[in-house]
């Protein structure tokens, strides 16, 4: 329909041919892989996003963007492979070519491109709609369940019905209903889908981040071309995941020379609800008496519940200025523990990290950090084993 795509409406996507998404992304930061346009249906993509616990944001295209022109451009680009990399020639690059029909314009211009930019640039903001994931619905009702127990004016029966409905929906979606399939089916088929009444998630147009911090013995300034740290939106259901791309930093410690580094790609993920995998992948280059590289990757276990998310990850670290017997290159097995906590409706976030080796944070050499963030104002306060108290401010663009 004109207001909302139907399940059978056609969709086109572009993706890189990756066997493992997160570790594959690290590879595509520094090299190219084949990528292809792929047709699908709106129903397929909605289900895929739901299984990945992702909300779907929809906007009508701005005037001049029609299905007919997109189809014509897709046919002219062909059905073969195209070179794909994470930062520039990514899905945003190829989607924008479909929308604008100007491949030469993009082929000769290098920049960090974000898929969300296509939605912002070519979608009509006034028509934005959000399709919540099942996990979001369930988290919203569980949030209301907590508020109800705290004495807030929340209808406990409506909350109970919302929780049971979306728990049933989540189990059926993931094929985990088992012997309860009949009872779950009765719940889903006999009731209208409950709505929590909470505000829908909004798209965030600010992904670049400038940060400043200072303590009694250090000063630091950084700028990230792409940053999705926890709590970066006004979303009350904060994600515990962090992703930084293209971050440049200058770090100066009292009575020592300043060090600059560039984070090519860094991600730290942990589950927000229940047990699941926690991952850490990162690659960076720093300048201290020559160029030095740091690569780290690991997968472990994590747990999330009611705004608290923790992860314990064994990590393999390659640092070309490690402190081992070979001063020029060091590979070691270490660990990283992270914890993120956002009390409901508090507007603040508490973040803690313990590194089993200083090579996991090679510039500032911190082995533990505890930080209190106030995302709305950008203010933060932290302590670590290297600095007693650090105050800072950040702004997103």
C-alpha positions, 0 to 999 in steps of 0.5 A, spaced: 500 500 500 502 507 499 502 507 507 506 501 508 509 495 504 506 489 504 509 482 505 510 480 498 512 487 496 519 487 492 525 489 496 532 489 493 538 489 498 546 489 497 551 485 501 558 482 501 559 475 501 561 474 508 561 467 512 561 470 518 559 477 519 563 480 525 569 477 523 568 478 516 567 486 517 574 486 520 577 483 514 573 488 509 576 494 513 582 493 509 581 489 503 575 488 498 570 482 497 565 480 492 558 483 493 551 482 490 545 485 489 539 481 491 532 481 490 527 479 496 520 480 499 518 485 504 516 479 508 522 476 508 526 482 510 522 483 516 522 476 519 530 477 518 530 483 522 526 480 527 530 474 528 536 479 529 533 483 534 533 489 529 527 494 529 525 496 521 525 504 520 521 506 513 520 512 510 517 514 503 522 516 498 523 523 496 520 526 490 523 523 483 525 516 486 520 511 483 520 503 483 521 504 476 527 508 476 530 504 481 528 497 477 531 500 471 538 502 474 538 495 477 538 492 470 543 497 468 548 495 473 547 487 472 547 481 476 554 480 477 559 481 483 561 488 485 567 490 489 565 491 496 569 494 502 566 496 509 568 503 509 567 506 502 564 501 497 559 498 502 551 497 501 550 504 502 555 506 496 551 501 492 544 503 494 545 510 493 547 508 486 540 505 485 537 511 488 541 517 484 543 513 478 550 516 478 555 511 479 561 515 476 560 520 482 561 515 487 566 511 484 571 517 484 569 519 491 572 516 497 569 517 504 566 513 510 559 511 508 553 509 512 547 505 510 543 510 515 545 516 510 541 513 505 535 513 509 536 520 511 538 523 505 533 520 500 527 519 505 522 523 507 522 524 514 515 526 516 513 519 513 518 515 518 515 509 521 518 504 525 516 496 525 518 494 532 522 487 533 519 482 537 524 482 542 523 490 543 516 489 544 518 484 549 523 488 553 518 494 553 513 490 556 518 487 561 520 494 563 513 496 564 512 490 569 518 493 573 515 499 573 508 496 575 512 492 581 515 499 583 508 502 584 507 506 578 500 507 575 501 501 570 495 496 568 498 490 571 493 485 567 495 489 561 502 488 562 501 481 564 498 479 557 503 483 553 509 479 556 505 472 555 503 474 548 510 477 546 514 471 549 509 466 545 511 470 539 518 470 540 518 462 541 514 461 535 519 466 531 525 462 533 522 455 533 523 454 540 516 453 542 516 445 542 510 442 546 508 449 548 506 450 540 499 449 541 498 453 547 502 459 544 498 458 537 492 459 541 495 466 544 497 469 538 491 467 534 485 469 539 488 476 541 490 482 538 497 484 538 498 488 545 502 495 544 506 497 550 504 505 549 511 507 549 514 511 544 517 508 537 524 508 536 527 514 532 532 514 527 538 517 530 542 522 525 548 523 529 553 518 528 560 522 528 563 523 535 567 528 538 570 527 545 575 531 550 577 528 557 582 531 562 585 529 568 591 531 573 596 527 569 593 527 562 589 530 556 585 526 550 581 528 544 578 524 539 574 524 533 570 518 530 567 518 523 562 512 526 560 511 533 554 507 536 556 507 543 551 504 548 545 509 549 547 514 543 540 515 542 534 517 547 532 510 546 530 507 553 532 500 551 539 501 551 543 497 547 550 494 550 553 494 544 559 499 541 562 500 534 567 505 532 570 506 525 575 511 523 576 514 530 583 518 530 585 520 537 591 524 540 593 522 547 598 526 552 600 524 559 604 529 563 611 529 562 611 524 556 610 525 549 603 525 546 601 519 542 596 519 536 592 513 534 587 511 529 582 505 530 580 502 523 574 498 526 572 496 533 566 492 536 564 490 543 558 486 543 554 482 549 547 480 550 541 485 552 537 479 555 539 472 557 545 468 556 548 469 549 555 470 545 560 476 547 565 478 542 571 483 541 574 485 535 578 491 533 584 493 529 588 500 530 594 503 528 598 508 533 604 513 532 609 512 537 616 512 535 614 509 528 607 506 526 605 500 531 599 496 530 594 492 534 589 487 533 585 483 537 579 478 537 575 474 541 569 470 543 566 469 550 559 469 553 555 474 556 548 475 560 543 481 560 537 483 564 533 489 566 538 494 563 545 490 565 549 487 560 556 483 562 561 479 558 567 475 559 571 474 553 578 471 552 582 475 547 588 474 542 592 480 542 597 482 536 601 488 538 607 490 535 610 493 541 608 488 546 612 487 552 614 480 551 621 477 550 620 480 543 619 487 543 617 488 536 612 483 536 607 480 541 602 475 541 598 473 547 592 470 550 588 475 555 581 476 557 576 482 557 570 483 562 565 489 560 559 491 564 554 496 562 548 498 566 543 503 565 538 504 570 531 505 568 529 512 566 535 515 570 538 518 564 545 515 566 549 509 564 555 506 568 560 502 564 566 498 567 571 494 563 577 490 566 583 488 561 587 482 562 593 486 559 595 493 558 596 491 550 588 491 550 588 498 551 595 500 548 595 507 548 593 509 555 595 502 558 589 502 562 587 495 565 581 497 568 576 503 567 569 505 571 565 510 567 559 514 568 555 517 562 550 522 561 548 521 554 543 527 554 549 532 556 555 528 553 558 529 560 562 523 563 566 522 569 571 516 570 576 513 574 582 508 572 588 504 574 592 510 570 588 516 572 584 517 579 579 522 576 577 524 569 572 528 567 570 529 559 565 531 554 562 529 548 558 531 542 555 527 536 554 530 529 
